[in-house]
Amino acid sequence: MSADAVVVGGGLAGSEAAWQLAKRGINVKLFEMRPDISTGAHQTGYLAELVCSNSLGSKLPDRASGVLMTELRTLGSIVLICAERNAVPAGGALAVDREHFARDVTEQIEKNPQIQVIRNEARSIPEGFVVIASGPLTSDSLTQAICGLSGQDHLFFFDALAPILDAESIDMSIAYRASRYERGDREEGDYINCPLNKAEYEAFVDSLLRAERIPLRSFEKEIEEGVRAGAHHYFEGCLPVEIIAERGRESLAFGPMRPVGLRDPRSGERPHAVLQLRQDNLAGSLYNMVGFQTNLTYDEQRKVFRMIPGLEKARFQRYGQMHRNTFLNSPMQLQANLQHVDRSDLFFAGQLTGVEGYLGNIATGLLAGINLSRRIKGDDLLVMPRETMLGSLAHYIAHADAKLFQPMKANFGLMPPLEDGRRRNRRERASAYAERSAAILAEFLENTQEICA
């Protein structure tokens, strides 16, 4: 197949970009180096494999991720379609069975006659019309090629994975099912909760702070030394639990172990802290430790995490780990249409652009695919309205302060303020943002005659 466009990277963003190009009649070659070349974080050769959480975020329409989800649904995102049909119970969130989801995306891409999947590493930036969506674990050779494109160094930060447990090893005489504020699909609750009283929490924090961590590799040590001089380190939205604990003894109880909206059925009281476990596959045989990213050694993970009530005999199907992420200094290199400032036939998408979260990756892949197809056909490129969540994210990565640029998830703070002057509480404002986004997106698509769902 002769290709009109090349997409590098078969993750969430690359898969979405390739699909959007093909949907608009463009022949695509999609390069993915896995499974022949591993990243150290991926487990399979499937496209769109999730390596961190299995949750795409809140699906509630008045949450920032819910607004972005609605926009992606309107724009016809294939990856979101696959996620929704491979969903597992997760309260108000959209969480998926990792393997079923990734297999579904892979099948959709591979059976598309206008997409050719090439299982080779792209060691340089191809000529012609290209989307680079190689992700935060881009290979060294391609990373060097991207650095050479603009003469700008990349920024680095550490990301971390949470452990996954065998459901049968959880002691349900101690743990219990519930969703915060009784939200969820199951009557008894979508999450398994492991409650801790104050003494149990204090003992857990003491052990966590003393626990041995996996040594950093040489390039990571160099980055950490730079951190002490003010450079980037961990992404604030995905901190290892041991780093959160270092910030104060109650930090976990106000963070990933917050007990709000939950009651321990044994006592009828709210516990001092709670570890939540979220279903990780459709069979319900695996559960992940929500918010428990970590860089502890495997031995320490077994010892320390088994201190949590209900996990005394926990069997770990995947241990937590930490890895390096890479992203562009996008305000210096990308426009809000995701086109590179120095090369009009080159677009970037996914975490490389500085968006954070699965939905942000999917959304930028979608926008990059749409705009590259328009570039090929000679049409004007789309700059999404800032009143939409996708438009706000794209505007942020193109216009943020380059000296302070950090990865960003979808949030209402990125959107222009409401202009009607009405006084609203937080939830009412969120609903108003959502309604405005839907109305403006519908008008925008009508005016641009762009393909939607």
C-alpha positions as CSV (number, residue, x, y, z in Angstrom):
1,M,0.0,0.0,0.0
2,S,1.3,3.4,-0.9
3,A,0.9,5.8,2.0
4,D,-0.3,9.3,2.0
5,A,0.7,9.7,5.6
6,V,2.8,8.1,8.3
7,V,2.0,7.8,12.0
8,V,4.8,6.9,14.4
9,G,3.6,5.2,17.6
10,G,0.7,2.8,18.1
11,G,-0.5,4.0,21.5
12,L,-3.8,5.8,22.3
13,A,-2.8,8.9,20.3
14,G,-1.2,7.2,17.3
15,S,-4.1,4.7,17.0
16,E,-6.6,7.5,17.1
17,A,-4.7,9.6,14.6
18,A,-4.3,6.7,12.1
19,W,-8.1,6.0,12.4
20,Q,-9.1,9.6,11.8
21,L,-6.8,9.9,8.7
22,A,-8.2,6.7,7.3
23,K,-11.7,7.8,8.0
24,R,-11.0,10.8,5.7
25,G,-9.7,8.7,2.9
26,I,-6.0,8.9,3.7
27,N,-3.8,5.8,3.3
28,V,-1.7,5.4,6.5
29,K,1.4,3.5,7.5
30,L,1.4,3.1,11.3
31,F,4.8,2.3,12.8
32,E,4.9,0.5,16.2
33,M,8.1,-1.0,17.5
34,R,6.5,-3.4,19.9
35,P,6.6,-6.3,20.5
36,D,10.0,-6.7,18.9
37,I,11.4,-3.8,20.9
38,S,10.0,-3.4,24.5
39,T,9.7,-0.2,26.4
40,G,10.1,-1.8,29.8
41,A,6.6,-0.7,30.9
42,H,4.4,-2.4,28.2
43,Q,3.5,-6.1,28.6
44,T,2.0,-7.0,25.2
45,G,2.3,-6.1,21.5
46,Y,-1.3,-4.7,21.3
47,L,-1.9,-1.2,20.1
48,A,-3.2,1.2,22.7
49,E,-2.0,-0.8,25.7
50,L,-2.6,1.0,29.0
51,V,0.5,0.8,31.3
52,C,-0.7,2.9,34.2
53,S,-4.2,3.1,35.5
54,N,-7.1,1.3,33.7
55,S,-9.3,4.3,34.2
56,L,-9.9,7.0,31.6
57,G,-11.3,9.3,34.2
58,S,-14.8,10.5,35.3
59,K,-17.6,10.0,32.9
60,L,-19.9,12.4,34.7
61,P,-20.9,15.1,32.3
62,D,-20.1,17.9,34.7
63,R,-16.5,16.8,35.3
64,A,-13.6,18.0,33.1
65,S,-12.8,14.5,31.9
66,G,-16.5,14.0,31.3
67,V,-16.7,17.1,29.1
68,L,-13.7,15.9,27.1
69,M,-15.2,12.4,26.8
70,T,-18.4,14.0,25.4
71,E,-16.4,16.0,22.9
72,L,-14.6,12.8,21.8
73,R,-17.8,11.0,21.4
74,T,-19.2,13.8,19.3
75,L,-16.1,13.8,17.1
76,G,-16.2,10.0,16.6
77,S,-13.2,8.8,18.5
78,I,-12.6,5.1,17.8
79,V,-10.5,4.6,20.9
80,L,-13.3,6.0,23.1
81,I,-15.8,3.6,21.4
82,C,-13.5,0.7,22.2
83,A,-13.2,1.9,25.8
84,E,-16.9,2.1,26.3
85,R,-17.6,-1.3,25.0
86,N,-14.9,-2.9,27.2
87,A,-15.8,-1.0,30.4
88,V,-15.7,-2.5,33.8
89,P,-17.6,-1.2,36.9
90,A,-15.9,1.9,38.3
91,G,-18.5,4.1,39.9
92,G,-18.6,7.4,38.0
93,A,-15.4,6.6,36.1
94,L,-14.8,5.0,32.7
95,A,-12.4,2.1,33.5
96,V,-11.7,-0.8,31.1
97,D,-10.5,-4.3,30.9
98,R,-6.9,-3.6,29.7
99,E,-6.4,-6.6,27.5
100,H,-9.9,-6.6,26.0
101,F,-9.7,-2.9,25.3
102,A,-6.2,-3.0,23.7
103,R,-7.2,-6.1,21.6
104,D,-10.3,-4.3,20.4
105,V,-8.4,-1.2,19.3
106,T,-5.8,-3.4,17.6
107,E,-8.4,-5.3,15.7
108,Q,-10.1,-2.1,14.6
109,I,-6.9,-0.7,13.3
110,E,-5.5,-3.8,11.7
111,K,-8.7,-4.6,9.8
112,N,-9.0,-1.1,8.3
113,P,-8.0,-1.4,4.6
114,Q,-6.5,2.1,4.6
115,I,-4.1,1.4,7.5
116,Q,-0.9,-0.7,7.3
117,V,0.6,-1.5,10.6
118,I,4.4,-1.9,10.4
119,R,6.1,-3.5,13.4
120,N,9.4,-1.7,13.1
121,E,11.1,1.0,15.1
122,A,11.1,4.4,13.4
123,R,14.6,5.6,14.2
124,S,14.2,9.0,12.6
125,I,11.4,11.4,11.6
126,P,10.0,10.2,8.2
127,E,9.8,12.6,5.3
128,G,6.4,13.6,4.0
129,F,3.1,14.0,6.0
130,V,3.7,12.6,9.5
131,V,2.2,12.4,13.0
132,I,4.7,11.6,15.7
133,A,2.8,10.0,18.6
134,S,5.6,7.8,20.0
135,G,4.7,8.5,23.6
136,P,6.6,9.2,26.8
137,L,8.9,6.1,26.3
138,T,10.1,7.2,22.9
139,S,13.2,5.2,21.8
140,D,16.6,6.8,22.2
141,S,17.2,7.1,18.5
142,L,13.9,8.8,17.7
143,T,14.3,11.0,20.8
144,Q,17.6,12.3,19.4
145,A,16.0,12.9,16.0
146,I,13.2,14.9,17.6
147,C,15.8,16.9,19.7
148,G,17.7,17.6,16.5
149,L,14.6,18.9,14.8
150,S,14.4,22.1,16.8
151,G,17.7,22.2,18.8
152,Q,15.7,22.2,22.0
153,D,16.3,19.7,24.7
154,H,13.4,17.6,25.9
155,L,12.0,17.9,29.4
156,F,11.9,14.8,31.6
157,F,9.8,13.7,34.5
158,F,9.2,10.4,36.3
159,D,6.0,8.5,36.0
160,A,4.9,5.5,38.1
161,L,2.7,2.4,37.9
162,A,0.4,1.1,40.6
163,P,0.4,-2.6,41.6
164,I,-2.3,-5.0,40.4
165,L,-3.6,-7.7,42.8
166,D,-5.3,-11.1,42.5
167,A,-8.9,-10.5,43.6
168,E,-9.1,-13.9,45.4
169,S,-6.2,-12.9,47.7
170,I,-8.2,-9.9,49.1
171,D,-9.7,-10.6,52.6
172,M,-13.3,-9.6,52.1
173,S,-14.0,-10.2,55.8
174,I,-12.1,-6.9,56.3
175,A,-12.3,-5.2,53.0
176,Y,-15.8,-4.2,51.7
177,R,-17.5,-3.0,48.5
178,A,-18.6,0.6,48.2
179,S,-18.4,3.6,46.0
180,R,-17.9,7.1,47.3
181,Y,-21.2,8.7,48.2
182,E,-22.9,5.4,47.0
183,R,-22.2,6.2,43.3
184,G,-21.7,3.3,41.0
185,D,-23.1,0.6,38.7
186,R,-23.3,-2.2,41.3
187,E,-25.8,-1.9,44.2
188,E,-23.1,-2.9,46.7
189,G,-20.5,-0.5,45.2
190,D,-17.9,-0.7,42.4
191,Y,-14.7,-0.4,44.5
192,I,-13.2,-2.7,47.1
193,N,-12.2,-0.6,50.1
194,C,-9.5,-1.5,52.7
195,P,-10.1,0.7,55.8
196,L,-7.4,1.8,58.2
197,N,-7.8,3.3,61.7
198,K,-5.4,5.9,62.9
199,A,-2.9,3.4,64.5
200,E,-2.9,1.2,61.3
201,Y,-2.4,4.3,59.1
202,E,0.5,5.6,61.3
203,A,2.2,2.2,61.2
204,F,1.8,2.0,57.5
205,V,3.2,5.4,56.9
206,D,6.2,4.6,59.1
207,S,7.0,1.5,57.1
208,L,6.4,3.2,53.8
209,L,8.9,6.0,54.6
210,R,11.6,3.5,55.7
211,A,11.1,1.2,52.7
212,E,13.9,0.6,50.2
213,R,13.3,2.0,46.7
214,I,14.5,0.8,43.3
215,P,17.8,2.5,42.5
216,L,17.6,5.0,39.7
217,R,19.5,4.3,36.5
218,S,22.3,6.6,35.4
219,F,20.3,8.9,33.2
220,E,17.7,9.2,35.9
221,K,20.3,10.1,38.5
222,E,21.4,12.9,36.3
223,I,17.9,14.2,36.1
224,E,17.4,13.9,39.8
225,E,20.5,15.9,40.5
226,G,19.0,18.6,38.2
227,V,15.8,18.4,40.2
228,R,17.7,19.8,43.3
229,A,18.6,22.8,41.1
230,G,14.9,23.3,40.2
231,A,14.4,21.1,37.2
232,H,11.4,18.9,36.6
233,H,11.0,15.6,38.6
234,Y,7.8,13.7,39.2
235,F,4.6,14.7,37.5
236,E,2.4,16.1,40.3
237,G,-0.7,14.2,39.1
238,C,1.0,10.7,39.3
239,L,3.2,10.9,42.4
240,P,4.6,7.7,44.0
241,V,2.9,7.1,47.3
242,E,6.3,7.2,49.1
243,I,6.9,10.7,47.7
244,I,3.4,11.9,48.9
245,A,4.1,10.5,52.4
246,E,7.3,12.5,52.5
247,R,5.3,15.7,52.2
248,G,3.5,15.1,55.5
249,R,2.2,12.3,57.6
250,E,-1.4,13.0,56.7
251,S,-0.7,13.6,53.0
252,L,-1.9,10.2,52.0
253,A,-5.1,10.5,54.1
254,F,-5.9,13.7,52.2
255,G,-4.8,12.3,48.9
256,P,-5.2,8.8,47.4
257,M,-6.3,7.3,50.8
258,R,-8.9,9.9,51.6
259,P,-11.9,8.3,53.2
260,V,-14.5,10.9,52.2
261,G,-17.9,9.5,51.1
262,L,-17.2,6.1,52.6
263,R,-18.3,4.3,55.8
264,D,-16.8,1.1,57.3
265,P,-19.8,-1.3,57.6
266,R,-18.3,-2.9,60.6
267,S,-18.3,0.3,62.7
268,G,-20.7,2.5,60.8
269,E,-18.0,5.2,61.0
270,R,-15.8,6.9,58.4
271,P,-12.3,5.3,58.7
272,H,-9.1,7.4,59.2
273,A,-7.9,6.3,55.7
274,V,-8.9,4.0,52.9
275,L,-7.1,2.2,50.1
276,Q,-9.5,1.7,47.2
277,L,-9.1,-1.2,44.7
278,R,-10.6,-0.8,41.3
279,Q,-11.6,-3.7,39.0
280,D,-8.9,-4.1,36.3
281,N,-10.5,-6.7,33.9
282,L,-13.9,-7.8,32.8
283,A,-13.6,-11.2,34.7
284,G,-13.2,-9.3,38.0
285,S,-10.1,-11.4,38.8
286,L,-7.7,-8.5,39.0
287,Y,-7.8,-5.3,41.0
288,N,-5.5,-2.3,40.9
289,M,-4.4,-0.2,43.9
290,V,-6.0,3.2,43.1
291,G,-3.4,6.0,43.3
292,F,-0.7,3.7,44.6
293,Q,2.0,4.4,42.1
294,T,5.3,3.4,43.6
295,N,9.1,2.9,43.2
296,L,9.6,0.6,46.1
297,T,11.5,-2.7,45.5
298,Y,9.3,-5.6,44.9
299,D,10.2,-7.2,48.3
300,E,9.2,-4.0,50.1
301,Q,5.9,-3.7,48.1
302,R,5.0,-7.2,49.4
303,K,6.0,-6.3,53.0
304,V,4.6,-2.8,53.3
305,F,1.4,-3.1,51.2
306,R,0.4,-6.3,53.1
307,M,0.2,-4.1,56.2
308,I,-3.0,-2.7,54.8
309,P,-6.0,-4.4,56.4
310,G,-7.5,-6.9,53.9
311,L,-4.2,-7.3,52.0
312,E,-2.3,-9.4,54.5
313,K,-2.2,-12.3,52.0
314,A,-2.3,-10.2,48.8
315,R,-0.9,-11.8,45.6
316,F,0.7,-9.3,43.2
317,Q,0.0,-9.9,39.5
318,R,2.0,-6.8,38.6
319,Y,4.3,-4.8,40.9
320,G,4.4,-1.0,40.9
321,Q,7.4,0.6,39.1
322,M,8.7,4.0,38.1
323,H,9.9,5.0,34.6
324,R,11.0,8.1,32.7
325,N,8.6,10.1,30.6
326,T,9.6,12.4,27.9
327,F,7.7,15.4,26.5
328,L,8.3,18.4,24.2
329,N,8.8,21.9,25.2
330,S,5.6,22.4,23.2
331,P,5.1,26.2,23.6
332,M,8.3,26.6,21.6
333,Q,7.6,23.9,19.0
334,L,3.9,23.4,18.4
335,Q,1.0,25.5,17.3
336,A,-2.5,25.0,18.7
337,N,-3.4,22.9,15.7
338,L,-0.6,20.5,16.8
339,Q,1.5,21.4,13.7
340,H,5.3,21.8,14.2
341,V,6.4,25.5,13.9
342,D,9.3,24.7,11.6
343,R,7.8,21.9,9.4
344,S,4.2,22.3,8.1
345,D,3.8,18.6,7.2
346,L,4.7,17.4,10.7
347,F,2.3,17.1,13.6
348,F,2.7,15.7,17.2
349,A,0.1,14.0,19.4
350,G,-0.2,12.3,22.8
351,Q,1.9,12.7,25.9
352,L,4.9,13.9,23.8
353,T,2.9,17.2,23.4
354,G,2.6,17.7,27.2
355,V,-1.0,16.6,27.7
356,E,-1.5,14.2,30.6
357,G,-4.1,11.5,31.0
358,Y,-5.5,9.0,28.6
359,L,-8.3,11.2,27.3
360,G,-5.8,14.0,26.5
361,N,-3.7,11.5,24.5
362,I,-6.7,10.3,22.6
363,A,-7.9,13.9,22.0
364,T,-4.6,15.2,20.6
365,G,-4.3,12.1,18.4
366,L,-7.8,12.8,17.0
367,L,-7.0,16.5,16.4
368,A,-3.6,15.7,14.8
369,G,-5.2,13.1,12.5
370,I,-7.9,15.5,11.4
371,N,-5.5,18.3,10.8
372,L,-2.9,16.3,8.9
373,S,-5.7,15.1,6.6
374,R,-6.7,18.7,6.0
375,R,-3.1,19.6,5.4
376,I,-2.8,16.8,2.8
377,K,-6.1,18.0,1.0
378,G,-5.1,21.7,1.2
379,D,-7.9,22.7,3.6
380,D,-7.5,25.2,6.4
381,L,-6.3,23.6,9.6
382,L,-8.6,23.5,12.6
383,V,-7.9,25.4,15.8
384,M,-10.5,24.1,18.2
385,P,-12.5,26.7,20.1
386,R,-11.1,27.4,23.5
387,E,-14.6,27.0,25.0
388,T,-14.2,23.3,24.3
389,M,-12.0,21.1,26.5
390,L,-9.9,19.9,23.6
391,G,-9.4,23.5,22.4
392,S,-8.3,24.6,25.9
393,L,-5.8,21.7,26.1
394,A,-4.4,22.5,22.6
395,H,-4.2,26.2,23.5
396,Y,-2.3,25.4,26.7
397,I,0.4,23.3,25.1
398,A,1.0,26.0,22.4
399,H,0.8,29.1,24.6
400,A,2.0,28.2,28.1
401,D,5.1,29.7,29.6
402,A,7.9,27.7,28.0
403,K,10.1,28.1,31.1
404,L,7.5,26.7,33.4
405,F,5.8,24.2,31.1
406,Q,4.4,21.1,32.8
407,P,2.1,18.3,31.6
408,M,-1.5,19.1,32.0
409,K,-4.7,17.1,32.4
410,A,-8.1,18.4,31.3
411,N,-9.5,20.8,33.8
412,F,-11.9,23.7,33.9
413,G,-9.2,26.1,34.9
414,L,-7.9,26.0,31.3
415,M,-11.2,27.2,29.8
416,P,-12.2,30.8,29.4
417,P,-14.5,32.1,32.2
418,L,-18.2,32.1,31.8
419,E,-19.3,35.6,30.6
420,D,-23.0,35.8,31.7
421,G,-22.1,37.2,35.2
422,R,-24.4,34.7,37.0
423,R,-23.4,33.5,40.5
424,R,-23.0,29.7,40.6
425,N,-21.6,27.1,42.9
426,R,-18.8,24.8,41.8
427,R,-21.1,22.1,40.3
428,E,-23.3,24.7,38.6
429,R,-20.3,26.3,37.0
430,A,-19.1,22.9,35.8
431,S,-22.5,22.1,34.2
432,A,-22.4,25.5,32.5
433,Y,-19.0,24.9,31.1
434,A,-20.2,21.5,29.8
435,E,-23.3,23.0,28.2
436,R,-21.3,25.8,26.6
437,S,-18.7,23.3,25.2
438,A,-21.4,21.2,23.6
439,A,-23.1,24.1,22.0
440,I,-20.0,25.7,20.6
441,L,-18.6,22.4,19.4
442,A,-21.8,21.7,17.4
443,E,-21.7,25.2,15.8
444,F,-18.0,24.8,15.1
445,L,-18.5,21.4,13.3
446,E,-21.3,22.8,11.3
447,N,-19.3,25.8,10.2
448,T,-16.2,23.8,9.3
449,Q,-18.2,20.9,7.7
450,E,-15.9,18.5,9.6
451,I,-16.8,14.8,9.9
452,C,-18.3,13.9,13.3
453,A,-19.8,10.8,14.8
